[in-house]
């Protein structure tokens, strides 16, 4: 996690990955992302669940600092919730406990399914270089240090151009973005420099 939040322990990360891999919790987070706020009654109606079930999962998401209660809207038994800003980078798998790695792997497989569908949508909805769907593929040579510097600038660009839901200007839409960088295996390029 970033932005001054204390480093998570392996147990906290394991709980996070399990939570994000829970289908109902993912649907709750998606709903809050699209609508900004909700209470357990409205979520139960939208998601076809009981109020008790949505209340339980909302509390669990709040414990993990993924959402927070909106005190000015909450009263009595009716509690309203909104997303909290969140960013997390999964650590090196070699440093994970077996349980953490298994939870992260399950979540990664769910993300791959979602990202594959997103990739297909981007191609299907592409309407040229001026449209809402943009697809780019590139290849280049970088050192590891240059790749990490590039990643830092990529994050800075997202901060520069992106907005929170509350601060988004008129005409802004939620935009899903994915970035992958994978080095080719060492020794694959015959006759070319292939250092680690």
Biotite code that builds the C-alpha atoms (Angstrom):
import biotite.structure as struc

atoms = struc.array([
    struc.Atom([0.000, 0.000, 0.000], chain_id="A", res_id=1, res_name="UNK", atom_name="CA", element="C"),
    struc.Atom([1.141, 3.555, -0.535], chain_id="A", res_id=2, res_name="UNK", atom_name="CA", element="C"),
    struc.Atom([0.252, 7.071, 0.515], chain_id="A", res_id=3, res_name="UNK", atom_name="CA", element="C"),
    struc.Atom([1.520, 6.788, 4.082], chain_id="A", res_id=4, res_name="UNK", atom_name="CA", element="C"),
    struc.Atom([-0.455, 3.643, 4.914], chain_id="A", res_id=5, res_name="UNK", atom_name="CA", element="C"),
    struc.Atom([1.562, 1.235, 7.089], chain_id="A", res_id=6, res_name="UNK", atom_name="CA", element="C"),
    struc.Atom([3.080, -1.758, 5.295], chain_id="A", res_id=7, res_name="UNK", atom_name="CA", element="C"),
    struc.Atom([0.747, -4.750, 5.384], chain_id="A", res_id=8, res_name="UNK", atom_name="CA", element="C"),
    struc.Atom([1.764, -7.994, 7.050], chain_id="A", res_id=9, res_name="UNK", atom_name="CA", element="C"),
    struc.Atom([1.558, -11.329, 5.254], chain_id="A", res_id=10, res_name="UNK", atom_name="CA", element="C"),
    struc.Atom([-1.596, -12.181, 7.220], chain_id="A", res_id=11, res_name="UNK", atom_name="CA", element="C"),
    struc.Atom([-3.217, -8.860, 6.243], chain_id="A", res_id=12, res_name="UNK", atom_name="CA", element="C"),
    struc.Atom([-2.318, -9.369, 2.582], chain_id="A", res_id=13, res_name="UNK", atom_name="CA", element="C"),
    struc.Atom([-3.689, -12.927, 2.692], chain_id="A", res_id=14, res_name="UNK", atom_name="CA", element="C"),
    struc.Atom([-6.977, -11.618, 4.100], chain_id="A", res_id=15, res_name="UNK", atom_name="CA", element="C"),
    struc.Atom([-7.020, -8.872, 1.459], chain_id="A", res_id=16, res_name="UNK", atom_name="CA", element="C"),
    struc.Atom([-6.525, -11.316, -1.426], chain_id="A", res_id=17, res_name="UNK", atom_name="CA", element="C"),
    struc.Atom([-9.215, -13.624, -0.069], chain_id="A", res_id=18, res_name="UNK", atom_name="CA", element="C"),
    struc.Atom([-11.570, -10.684, 0.351], chain_id="A", res_id=19, res_name="UNK", atom_name="CA", element="C"),
    struc.Atom([-10.964, -9.356, -3.158], chain_id="A", res_id=20, res_name="UNK", atom_name="CA", element="C"),
    struc.Atom([-11.463, -12.868, -4.496], chain_id="A", res_id=21, res_name="UNK", atom_name="CA", element="C"),
    struc.Atom([-14.895, -13.154, -2.873], chain_id="A", res_id=22, res_name="UNK", atom_name="CA", element="C"),
    struc.Atom([-17.472, -12.725, -5.681], chain_id="A", res_id=23, res_name="UNK", atom_name="CA", element="C"),
    struc.Atom([-20.015, -10.817, -3.562], chain_id="A", res_id=24, res_name="UNK", atom_name="CA", element="C"),
    struc.Atom([-17.401, -8.452, -2.142], chain_id="A", res_id=25, res_name="UNK", atom_name="CA", element="C"),
    struc.Atom([-16.128, -7.769, -5.659], chain_id="A", res_id=26, res_name="UNK", atom_name="CA", element="C"),
    struc.Atom([-19.690, -6.951, -6.737], chain_id="A", res_id=27, res_name="UNK", atom_name="CA", element="C"),
    struc.Atom([-20.124, -4.631, -3.742], chain_id="A", res_id=28, res_name="UNK", atom_name="CA", element="C"),
    struc.Atom([-16.868, -2.813, -4.541], chain_id="A", res_id=29, res_name="UNK", atom_name="CA", element="C"),
    struc.Atom([-17.877, -2.553, -8.205], chain_id="A", res_id=30, res_name="UNK", atom_name="CA", element="C"),
    struc.Atom([-21.292, -1.129, -7.244], chain_id="A", res_id=31, res_name="UNK", atom_name="CA", element="C"),
    struc.Atom([-19.711, 1.468, -4.944], chain_id="A", res_id=32, res_name="UNK", atom_name="CA", element="C"),
    struc.Atom([-17.222, 2.351, -7.673], chain_id="A", res_id=33, res_name="UNK", atom_name="CA", element="C"),
    struc.Atom([-20.022, 2.972, -10.173], chain_id="A", res_id=34, res_name="UNK", atom_name="CA", element="C"),
    struc.Atom([-22.530, 4.648, -7.854], chain_id="A", res_id=35, res_name="UNK", atom_name="CA", element="C"),
    struc.Atom([-20.310, 6.355, -5.283], chain_id="A", res_id=36, res_name="UNK", atom_name="CA", element="C"),
    struc.Atom([-22.211, 5.268, -2.187], chain_id="A", res_id=37, res_name="UNK", atom_name="CA", element="C"),
    struc.Atom([-24.774, 2.740, -0.974], chain_id="A", res_id=38, res_name="UNK", atom_name="CA", element="C"),
    struc.Atom([-26.343, 1.215, 2.108], chain_id="A", res_id=39, res_name="UNK", atom_name="CA", element="C"),
    struc.Atom([-26.887, -2.466, 2.858], chain_id="A", res_id=40, res_name="UNK", atom_name="CA", element="C"),
    struc.Atom([-30.591, -2.319, 1.946], chain_id="A", res_id=41, res_name="UNK", atom_name="CA", element="C"),
    struc.Atom([-29.980, -0.848, -1.496], chain_id="A", res_id=42, res_name="UNK", atom_name="CA", element="C"),
    struc.Atom([-27.103, -3.240, -2.129], chain_id="A", res_id=43, res_name="UNK", atom_name="CA", element="C"),
    struc.Atom([-29.208, -6.209, -1.075], chain_id="A", res_id=44, res_name="UNK", atom_name="CA", element="C"),
    struc.Atom([-31.919, -5.191, -3.537], chain_id="A", res_id=45, res_name="UNK", atom_name="CA", element="C"),
    struc.Atom([-29.420, -4.556, -6.376], chain_id="A", res_id=46, res_name="UNK", atom_name="CA", element="C"),
    struc.Atom([-27.363, -7.704, -5.827], chain_id="A", res_id=47, res_name="UNK", atom_name="CA", element="C"),
    struc.Atom([-30.178, -10.099, -4.900], chain_id="A", res_id=48, res_name="UNK", atom_name="CA", element="C"),
    struc.Atom([-28.866, -10.763, -1.384], chain_id="A", res_id=49, res_name="UNK", atom_name="CA", element="C"),
    struc.Atom([-30.251, -10.350, 2.115], chain_id="A", res_id=50, res_name="UNK", atom_name="CA", element="C"),
    struc.Atom([-29.589, -7.145, 4.041], chain_id="A", res_id=51, res_name="UNK", atom_name="CA", element="C"),
    struc.Atom([-27.821, -9.172, 6.736], chain_id="A", res_id=52, res_name="UNK", atom_name="CA", element="C"),
    struc.Atom([-25.436, -10.632, 4.155], chain_id="A", res_id=53, res_name="UNK", atom_name="CA", element="C"),
    struc.Atom([-24.582, -7.281, 2.583], chain_id="A", res_id=54, res_name="UNK", atom_name="CA", element="C"),
    struc.Atom([-24.172, -5.684, 6.042], chain_id="A", res_id=55, res_name="UNK", atom_name="CA", element="C"),
    struc.Atom([-21.707, -8.407, 7.044], chain_id="A", res_id=56, res_name="UNK", atom_name="CA", element="C"),
    struc.Atom([-19.607, -8.014, 3.894], chain_id="A", res_id=57, res_name="UNK", atom_name="CA", element="C"),
    struc.Atom([-19.663, -4.215, 4.146], chain_id="A", res_id=58, res_name="UNK", atom_name="CA", element="C"),
    struc.Atom([-18.261, -4.429, 7.684], chain_id="A", res_id=59, res_name="UNK", atom_name="CA", element="C"),
    struc.Atom([-15.524, -6.810, 6.517], chain_id="A", res_id=60, res_name="UNK", atom_name="CA", element="C"),
    struc.Atom([-14.567, -4.495, 3.656], chain_id="A", res_id=61, res_name="UNK", atom_name="CA", element="C"),
    struc.Atom([-14.435, -1.591, 6.125], chain_id="A", res_id=62, res_name="UNK", atom_name="CA", element="C"),
    struc.Atom([-12.139, -3.593, 8.438], chain_id="A", res_id=63, res_name="UNK", atom_name="CA", element="C"),
    struc.Atom([-9.713, -3.905, 5.529], chain_id="A", res_id=64, res_name="UNK", atom_name="CA", element="C"),
    struc.Atom([-9.868, -0.161, 4.829], chain_id="A", res_id=65, res_name="UNK", atom_name="CA", element="C"),
    struc.Atom([-11.361, -0.660, 1.376], chain_id="A", res_id=66, res_name="UNK", atom_name="CA", element="C"),
    struc.Atom([-14.532, 1.283, 2.228], chain_id="A", res_id=67, res_name="UNK", atom_name="CA", element="C"),
    struc.Atom([-15.663, 3.662, 4.961], chain_id="A", res_id=68, res_name="UNK", atom_name="CA", element="C"),
    struc.Atom([-18.928, 4.687, 6.514], chain_id="A", res_id=69, res_name="UNK", atom_name="CA", element="C"),
    struc.Atom([-20.364, 8.066, 5.516], chain_id="A", res_id=70, res_name="UNK", atom_name="CA", element="C"),
    struc.Atom([-21.174, 9.500, 8.970], chain_id="A", res_id=71, res_name="UNK", atom_name="CA", element="C"),
    struc.Atom([-23.220, 12.460, 7.718], chain_id="A", res_id=72, res_name="UNK", atom_name="CA", element="C"),
    struc.Atom([-25.599, 10.104, 5.864], chain_id="A", res_id=73, res_name="UNK", atom_name="CA", element="C"),
    struc.Atom([-25.734, 7.307, 8.412], chain_id="A", res_id=74, res_name="UNK", atom_name="CA", element="C"),
    struc.Atom([-28.279, 7.274, 11.183], chain_id="A", res_id=75, res_name="UNK", atom_name="CA", element="C"),
    struc.Atom([-29.837, 4.646, 13.407], chain_id="A", res_id=76, res_name="UNK", atom_name="CA", element="C"),
    struc.Atom([-29.520, 1.259, 11.734], chain_id="A", res_id=77, res_name="UNK", atom_name="CA", element="C"),
    struc.Atom([-29.037, 2.726, 8.261], chain_id="A", res_id=78, res_name="UNK", atom_name="CA", element="C"),
    struc.Atom([-25.339, 3.039, 7.448], chain_id="A", res_id=79, res_name="UNK", atom_name="CA", element="C"),
    struc.Atom([-24.055, 4.414, 4.152], chain_id="A", res_id=80, res_name="UNK", atom_name="CA", element="C"),
    struc.Atom([-20.705, 3.445, 2.672], chain_id="A", res_id=81, res_name="UNK", atom_name="CA", element="C"),
    struc.Atom([-18.213, 4.717, 0.078], chain_id="A", res_id=82, res_name="UNK", atom_name="CA", element="C"),
    struc.Atom([-14.927, 3.478, -1.387], chain_id="A", res_id=83, res_name="UNK", atom_name="CA", element="C"),
    struc.Atom([-11.619, 4.576, 0.059], chain_id="A", res_id=84, res_name="UNK", atom_name="CA", element="C"),
    struc.Atom([-8.644, 5.358, -2.191], chain_id="A", res_id=85, res_name="UNK", atom_name="CA", element="C"),
    struc.Atom([-6.617, 2.178, -2.474], chain_id="A", res_id=86, res_name="UNK", atom_name="CA", element="C"),
    struc.Atom([-3.479, 1.049, -4.240], chain_id="A", res_id=87, res_name="UNK", atom_name="CA", element="C"),
    struc.Atom([-1.564, -2.151, -3.629], chain_id="A", res_id=88, res_name="UNK", atom_name="CA", element="C"),
    struc.Atom([1.379, -3.840, -5.284], chain_id="A", res_id=89, res_name="UNK", atom_name="CA", element="C"),
    struc.Atom([1.720, -7.565, -4.688], chain_id="A", res_id=90, res_name="UNK", atom_name="CA", element="C"),
    struc.Atom([5.155, -8.388, -3.236], chain_id="A", res_id=91, res_name="UNK", atom_name="CA", element="C"),
    struc.Atom([7.705, -10.800, -4.688], chain_id="A", res_id=92, res_name="UNK", atom_name="CA", element="C"),
    struc.Atom([6.084, -14.274, -4.558], chain_id="A", res_id=93, res_name="UNK", atom_name="CA", element="C"),
    struc.Atom([9.336, -15.661, -3.106], chain_id="A", res_id=94, res_name="UNK", atom_name="CA", element="C"),
    struc.Atom([8.705, -13.606, 0.063], chain_id="A", res_id=95, res_name="UNK", atom_name="CA", element="C"),
    struc.Atom([5.122, -14.860, 0.576], chain_id="A", res_id=96, res_name="UNK", atom_name="CA", element="C"),
    struc.Atom([3.898, -17.531, 2.944], chain_id="A", res_id=97, res_name="UNK", atom_name="CA", element="C"),
    struc.Atom([2.265, -20.555, 1.277], chain_id="A", res_id=98, res_name="UNK", atom_name="CA", element="C"),
    struc.Atom([-1.210, -19.370, 2.317], chain_id="A", res_id=99, res_name="UNK", atom_name="CA", element="C"),
    struc.Atom([-0.599, -15.842, 1.051], chain_id="A", res_id=100, res_name="UNK", atom_name="CA", element="C"),
    struc.Atom([0.750, -17.130, -2.265], chain_id="A", res_id=101, res_name="UNK", atom_name="CA", element="C"),
    struc.Atom([-2.255, -19.437, -2.737], chain_id="A", res_id=102, res_name="UNK", atom_name="CA", element="C"),
    struc.Atom([-4.707, -16.580, -2.019], chain_id="A", res_id=103, res_name="UNK", atom_name="CA", element="C"),
    struc.Atom([-2.825, -14.233, -4.373], chain_id="A", res_id=104, res_name="UNK", atom_name="CA", element="C"),
    struc.Atom([-2.769, -16.910, -7.113], chain_id="A", res_id=105, res_name="UNK", atom_name="CA", element="C"),
    struc.Atom([-6.547, -17.468, -6.837], chain_id="A", res_id=106, res_name="UNK", atom_name="CA", element="C"),
    struc.Atom([-7.140, -13.711, -7.077], chain_id="A", res_id=107, res_name="UNK", atom_name="CA", element="C"),
    struc.Atom([-4.750, -13.436, -10.038], chain_id="A", res_id=108, res_name="UNK", atom_name="CA", element="C"),
    struc.Atom([-6.708, -16.079, -11.945], chain_id="A", res_id=109, res_name="UNK", atom_name="CA", element="C"),
    struc.Atom([-9.939, -14.159, -11.365], chain_id="A", res_id=110, res_name="UNK", atom_name="CA", element="C"),
    struc.Atom([-8.255, -10.968, -12.574], chain_id="A", res_id=111, res_name="UNK", atom_name="CA", element="C"),
    struc.Atom([-6.986, -12.716, -15.707], chain_id="A", res_id=112, res_name="UNK", atom_name="CA", element="C"),
    struc.Atom([-10.549, -13.702, -16.632], chain_id="A", res_id=113, res_name="UNK", atom_name="CA", element="C"),
    struc.Atom([-11.755, -10.131, -16.088], chain_id="A", res_id=114, res_name="UNK", atom_name="CA", element="C"),
    struc.Atom([-8.785, -8.602, -17.925], chain_id="A", res_id=115, res_name="UNK", atom_name="CA", element="C"),
    struc.Atom([-9.229, -10.967, -20.889], chain_id="A", res_id=116, res_name="UNK", atom_name="CA", element="C"),
    struc.Atom([-12.850, -9.832, -21.225], chain_id="A", res_id=117, res_name="UNK", atom_name="CA", element="C"),
    struc.Atom([-11.686, -6.207, -20.939], chain_id="A", res_id=118, res_name="UNK", atom_name="CA", element="C"),
    struc.Atom([-9.078, -6.762, -23.665], chain_id="A", res_id=119, res_name="UNK", atom_name="CA", element="C"),
    struc.Atom([-11.772, -8.172, -25.985], chain_id="A", res_id=120, res_name="UNK", atom_name="CA", element="C"),
    struc.Atom([-14.048, -5.224, -25.229], chain_id="A", res_id=121, res_name="UNK", atom_name="CA", element="C"),
    struc.Atom([-11.287, -2.732, -25.993], chain_id="A", res_id=122, res_name="UNK", atom_name="CA", element="C"),
    struc.Atom([-10.830, -4.296, -29.439], chain_id="A", res_id=123, res_name="UNK", atom_name="CA", element="C"),
    struc.Atom([-14.564, -4.581, -30.098], chain_id="A", res_id=124, res_name="UNK", atom_name="CA", element="C"),
    struc.Atom([-15.234, -0.981, -29.048], chain_id="A", res_id=125, res_name="UNK", atom_name="CA", element="C"),
    struc.Atom([-12.213, 0.549, -30.799], chain_id="A", res_id=126, res_name="UNK", atom_name="CA", element="C"),
    struc.Atom([-13.375, 3.423, -33.043], chain_id="A", res_id=127, res_name="UNK", atom_name="CA", element="C"),
    struc.Atom([-10.047, 4.854, -34.086], chain_id="A", res_id=128, res_name="UNK", atom_name="CA", element="C"),
    struc.Atom([-7.382, 6.943, -32.338], chain_id="A", res_id=129, res_name="UNK", atom_name="CA", element="C"),
    struc.Atom([-9.940, 9.533, -31.132], chain_id="A", res_id=130, res_name="UNK", atom_name="CA", element="C"),
    struc.Atom([-12.346, 7.080, -29.464], chain_id="A", res_id=131, res_name="UNK", atom_name="CA", element="C"),
    struc.Atom([-12.942, 6.019, -25.866], chain_id="A", res_id=132, res_name="UNK", atom_name="CA", element="C"),
    struc.Atom([-11.364, 2.584, -26.385], chain_id="A", res_id=133, res_name="UNK", atom_name="CA", element="C"),
    struc.Atom([-7.612, 2.729, -26.959], chain_id="A", res_id=134, res_name="UNK", atom_name="CA", element="C"),
    struc.Atom([-5.385, -0.244, -27.724], chain_id="A", res_id=135, res_name="UNK", atom_name="CA", element="C"),
    struc.Atom([-1.602, 0.008, -27.923], chain_id="A", res_id=136, res_name="UNK", atom_name="CA", element="C"),
    struc.Atom([1.104, -2.641, -28.163], chain_id="A", res_id=137, res_name="UNK", atom_name="CA", element="C"),
    struc.Atom([4.793, -1.824, -28.111], chain_id="A", res_id=138, res_name="UNK", atom_name="CA", element="C"),
    struc.Atom([8.156, -3.475, -27.678], chain_id="A", res_id=139, res_name="UNK", atom_name="CA", element="C"),
    struc.Atom([11.510, -1.918, -26.814], chain_id="A", res_id=140, res_name="UNK", atom_name="CA", element="C"),
    struc.Atom([14.798, -2.585, -25.036], chain_id="A", res_id=141, res_name="UNK", atom_name="CA", element="C"),
    struc.Atom([15.143, -1.381, -21.438], chain_id="A", res_id=142, res_name="UNK", atom_name="CA", element="C"),
    struc.Atom([17.383, -2.016, -18.473], chain_id="A", res_id=143, res_name="UNK", atom_name="CA", element="C"),
    struc.Atom([15.610, -3.070, -15.281], chain_id="A", res_id=144, res_name="UNK", atom_name="CA", element="C"),
    struc.Atom([16.333, 0.375, -13.817], chain_id="A", res_id=145, res_name="UNK", atom_name="CA", element="C"),
    struc.Atom([14.790, 2.054, -16.878], chain_id="A", res_id=146, res_name="UNK", atom_name="CA", element="C"),
    struc.Atom([11.738, -0.198, -16.628], chain_id="A", res_id=147, res_name="UNK", atom_name="CA", element="C"),
    struc.Atom([11.250, 0.761, -12.969], chain_id="A", res_id=148, res_name="UNK", atom_name="CA", element="C"),
    struc.Atom([11.688, 4.441, -13.831], chain_id="A", res_id=149, res_name="UNK", atom_name="CA", element="C"),
    struc.Atom([9.122, 4.024, -16.614], chain_id="A", res_id=150, res_name="UNK", atom_name="CA", element="C"),
    struc.Atom([6.690, 2.472, -14.126], chain_id="A", res_id=151, res_name="UNK", atom_name="CA", element="C"),
    struc.Atom([7.164, 5.445, -11.794], chain_id="A", res_id=152, res_name="UNK", atom_name="CA", element="C"),
    struc.Atom([6.391, 7.856, -14.627], chain_id="A", res_id=153, res_name="UNK", atom_name="CA", element="C"),
    struc.Atom([3.388, 5.744, -15.641], chain_id="A", res_id=154, res_name="UNK", atom_name="CA", element="C"),
    struc.Atom([1.996, 6.098, -12.107], chain_id="A", res_id=155, res_name="UNK", atom_name="CA", element="C"),
    struc.Atom([2.740, 9.833, -12.188], chain_id="A", res_id=156, res_name="UNK", atom_name="CA", element="C"),
    struc.Atom([0.784, 10.158, -15.446], chain_id="A", res_id=157, res_name="UNK", atom_name="CA", element="C"),
    struc.Atom([-2.202, 8.400, -13.887], chain_id="A", res_id=158, res_name="UNK", atom_name="CA", element="C"),
    struc.Atom([-2.031, 10.800, -10.945], chain_id="A", res_id=159, res_name="UNK", atom_name="CA", element="C"),
    struc.Atom([-1.713, 13.796, -13.281], chain_id="A", res_id=160, res_name="UNK", atom_name="CA", element="C"),
    struc.Atom([-4.590, 12.962, -15.617], chain_id="A", res_id=161, res_name="UNK", atom_name="CA", element="C"),
    struc.Atom([-6.864, 10.839, -13.421], chain_id="A", res_id=162, res_name="UNK", atom_name="CA", element="C"),
    struc.Atom([-9.612, 12.079, -11.098], chain_id="A", res_id=163, res_name="UNK", atom_name="CA", element="C"),
    struc.Atom([-11.485, 10.682, -8.175], chain_id="A", res_id=164, res_name="UNK", atom_name="CA", element="C"),
    struc.Atom([-15.169, 10.097, -8.778], chain_id="A", res_id=165, res_name="UNK", atom_name="CA", element="C"),
    struc.Atom([-16.014, 13.168, -6.713], chain_id="A", res_id=166, res_name="UNK", atom_name="CA", element="C"),
    struc.Atom([-13.552, 15.453, -8.517], chain_id="A", res_id=167, res_name="UNK", atom_name="CA", element="C"),
    struc.Atom([-14.130, 14.236, -12.076], chain_id="A", res_id=168, res_name="UNK", atom_name="CA", element="C"),
    struc.Atom([-15.026, 17.037, -14.527], chain_id="A", res_id=169, res_name="UNK", atom_name="CA", element="C"),
    struc.Atom([-18.166, 16.985, -16.669], chain_id="A", res_id=170, res_name="UNK", atom_name="CA", element="C"),
    struc.Atom([-17.879, 14.440, -19.444], chain_id="A", res_id=171, res_name="UNK", atom_name="CA", element="C"),
    struc.Atom([-15.481, 12.180, -17.540], chain_id="A", res_id=172, res_name="UNK", atom_name="CA", element="C"),
    struc.Atom([-16.194, 8.464, -17.560], chain_id="A", res_id=173, res_name="UNK", atom_name="CA", element="C"),
    struc.Atom([-14.667, 5.612, -15.558], chain_id="A", res_id=174, res_name="UNK", atom_name="CA", element="C"),
    struc.Atom([-11.810, 4.179, -17.622], chain_id="A", res_id=175, res_name="UNK", atom_name="CA", element="C"),
    struc.Atom([-10.271, 0.748, -16.949], chain_id="A", res_id=176, res_name="UNK", atom_name="CA", element="C"),
    struc.Atom([-6.541, 0.656, -17.698], chain_id="A", res_id=177, res_name="UNK", atom_name="CA", element="C"),
    struc.Atom([-4.090, -2.241, -17.558], chain_id="A", res_id=178, res_name="UNK", atom_name="CA", element="C"),
    struc.Atom([-0.342, -2.198, -18.059], chain_id="A", res_id=179, res_name="UNK", atom_name="CA", element="C"),
    struc.Atom([1.916, -5.235, -18.435], chain_id="A", res_id=180, res_name="UNK", atom_name="CA", element="C"),
    struc.Atom([5.644, -5.291, -19.039], chain_id="A", res_id=181, res_name="UNK", atom_name="CA", element="C"),
    struc.Atom([7.388, -8.647, -19.464], chain_id="A", res_id=182, res_name="UNK", atom_name="CA", element="C"),
    struc.Atom([11.013, -9.100, -20.447], chain_id="A", res_id=183, res_name="UNK", atom_name="CA", element="C"),
    struc.Atom([11.831, -11.767, -23.012], chain_id="A", res_id=184, res_name="UNK", atom_name="CA", element="C"),
    struc.Atom([13.764, -14.747, -21.613], chain_id="A", res_id=185, res_name="UNK", atom_name="CA", element="C"),
    struc.Atom([17.542, -14.367, -21.450], chain_id="A", res_id=186, res_name="UNK", atom_name="CA", element="C"),
    struc.Atom([19.250, -16.035, -24.416], chain_id="A", res_id=187, res_name="UNK", atom_name="CA", element="C"),
    struc.Atom([16.168, -15.977, -26.642], chain_id="A", res_id=188, res_name="UNK", atom_name="CA", element="C"),
    struc.Atom([17.586, -13.370, -29.059], chain_id="A", res_id=189, res_name="UNK", atom_name="CA", element="C"),
    struc.Atom([20.280, -15.099, -31.102], chain_id="A", res_id=190, res_name="UNK", atom_name="CA", element="C"),
    struc.Atom([23.221, -12.821, -31.831], chain_id="A", res_id=191, res_name="UNK", atom_name="CA", element="C"),
    struc.Atom([21.879, -9.987, -29.625], chain_id="A", res_id=192, res_name="UNK", atom_name="CA", element="C"),
    struc.Atom([23.021, -8.830, -26.177], chain_id="A", res_id=193, res_name="UNK", atom_name="CA", element="C"),
    struc.Atom([21.050, -10.785, -23.577], chain_id="A", res_id=194, res_name="UNK", atom_name="CA", element="C"),
    struc.Atom([22.301, -9.741, -20.165], chain_id="A", res_id=195, res_name="UNK", atom_name="CA", element="C"),
    struc.Atom([20.169, -10.278, -17.045], chain_id="A", res_id=196, res_name="UNK", atom_name="CA", element="C"),
])
